[in-house]
Amino acid sequence: MEPDLAAPDEQAFDTFKDLQEYVQTFAKSHGYAVAIGRSRRNKKGEMKTKFLICVKSGKVRDRVYDRQKPLISQKTECPFQCQAQLVDRHWILSVANSSHNYPTEEPIAFYQHRKLPEAI
């Protein structure tokens, strides 16, 4: 089955960690990965909103060839973005932009999905 770069379902979570794990697991099964983009605090300094973006969002960097191993940018200015907002002690996930501008990739292509299993 070919991954399809679909967006996660909008729903509520008890903790931001649960929300982030859900989105990352969903992204892994659909051929992309996410990272925390920016965050917003209220006037009291409490975290209220966090943005989850595609790891390929951002400006394309120039290639660096004057090294033993050339650096090649993975950025594609991908517009995908989710918003996690704290409302009444629950984190609400909403998708701001569900589109991607690159083809799907295997999970091994993203370091976010290459974690060692936890020790027992």
Secondary structure, DSSP 8 states (H G I E B T S, - for coil): -----------EESSHHHHHHHHHHHHHHTT--EEEEEEEE-TTS-EEEEEEEETT-S-----B-SSSS-B---------EEEEEEETTEEEEEEEE---SS----GGGSGGG-------
